[in-house]
């Protein structure tokens, strides 16, 4: 991942690359949680029963 970030931002410092990687990992984690929540809400429409 660091090699990709240095190719995209060739003049960025090491600290900036580390910040970008941290932001990217947090955003991917949040996206996964949001995707799972939305899929459960959508599946609840079509599958009868109590989920919680």
C-alpha positions as a Markdown table, in Angstrom:
| # | Residue | x | y | z |
|---|---|---|---|---|
| 1 | Unk | 0.0 | 0.0 | 0.0 |
| 2 | Unk | 2.9 | 2.4 | 0.7 |
| 3 | Unk | 4.3 | 1.8 | -2.7 |
| 4 | Unk | 1.0 | 2.8 | -4.3 |
| 5 | Unk | 0.7 | 5.9 | -2.2 |
| 6 | Unk | 4.2 | 7.0 | -3.1 |
| 7 | Unk | 3.4 | 6.5 | -6.8 |
| 8 | Unk | 0.3 | 8.6 | -6.5 |
| 9 | Unk | 2.0 | 11.3 | -4.3 |
| 10 | Unk | 5.7 | 11.2 | -5.3 |
| 11 | Unk | 6.7 | 14.4 | -3.4 |
| 12 | Unk | 4.8 | 13.6 | -0.2 |
| 13 | Unk | 6.7 | 13.1 | 3.1 |
| 14 | Unk | 6.7 | 9.8 | 5.0 |
| 15 | Unk | 4.4 | 11.3 | 7.7 |
| 16 | Unk | 1.9 | 12.4 | 5.0 |
| 17 | Unk | 1.9 | 8.9 | 3.5 |
| 18 | Unk | 1.3 | 7.4 | 6.9 |
| 19 | Unk | -1.6 | 9.8 | 7.5 |
| 20 | Unk | -3.1 | 8.9 | 4.1 |
| 21 | Unk | -2.8 | 5.2 | 4.9 |
| 22 | Unk | -4.4 | 5.6 | 8.3 |
| 23 | Unk | -7.3 | 7.6 | 6.8 |
| 24 | Unk | -7.7 | 5.0 | 4.1 |
| 25 | Unk | -7.9 | 2.1 | 6.5 |
| 26 | Unk | -10.4 | 3.9 | 8.7 |
| 27 | Unk | -12.6 | 4.8 | 5.7 |
| 28 | Unk | -12.5 | 1.2 | 4.4 |
| 29 | Unk | -13.5 | -0.1 | 7.9 |
| 30 | Unk | -16.4 | 2.4 | 8.1 |
| 31 | Unk | -17.5 | 1.6 | 4.5 |
| 32 | Unk | -17.6 | -2.1 | 5.4 |
| 33 | Unk | -19.8 | -1.5 | 8.5 |
| 34 | Unk | -22.1 | 0.8 | 6.5 |
| 35 | Unk | -22.4 | -1.8 | 3.7 |
| 36 | Unk | -23.2 | -4.5 | 6.2 |
| 37 | Unk | -25.9 | -2.4 | 8.0 |
| 38 | Unk | -27.6 | -1.5 | 4.7 |
| 39 | Unk | -27.6 | -5.1 | 3.5 |
| 40 | Unk | -29.2 | -6.2 | 6.8 |
| 41 | Unk | -31.9 | -3.5 | 6.4 |
| 42 | Unk | -32.6 | -4.5 | 2.9 |
| 43 | Unk | -32.6 | -8.2 | 3.7 |
| 44 | Unk | -35.0 | -7.6 | 6.6 |
| 45 | Unk | -37.6 | -6.5 | 4.0 |
| 46 | Unk | -37.5 | -9.8 | 2.2 |
| 47 | Unk | -36.8 | -12.3 | 5.0 |
| 48 | Unk | -39.5 | -12.7 | 7.7 |
| 49 | Unk | -38.6 | -13.0 | 11.3 |
| 50 | Unk | -37.1 | -11.1 | 14.1 |
| 51 | Unk | -33.4 | -10.3 | 13.7 |
| 52 | Unk | -32.8 | -8.6 | 17.0 |
